[in-house]
Amino acid sequence: EGSMVNLDVTGPGSTLALCLMYLKTNEAEVAARLSIPDTQFAIDFVRPDFILLRVTARNLIMWDSILPTSQWIDDQLPPLLKNALD
């Protein structure tokens, strides 16, 4: 790999480390860094397991905003995917 960084190897670990560092802190600025791509073009370049990890990490950081409702679960989907499911 030389001087190139393999994001498939480093991405999940760094996402998990960020999640654990800010676990339950409700730091919106940190959680915003873990947003899901909002265009079809951008979403094609992110592996599905990385998207799941980002969503999980974002919500573990924003712990107090988790609600036990189906509406909250639907709100976790980006509008691009929500429209595809309708």
Secondary structure, 3 states (H helix, E strand, C coil): CCCCCCHHHHHHHHHHHHHHHCCCCCCHHHHHCCCCCCCHHHHCCCCHHHHHHHHHHHHHHCHHHCCCCHHHHHHCCCHHHHHHHC
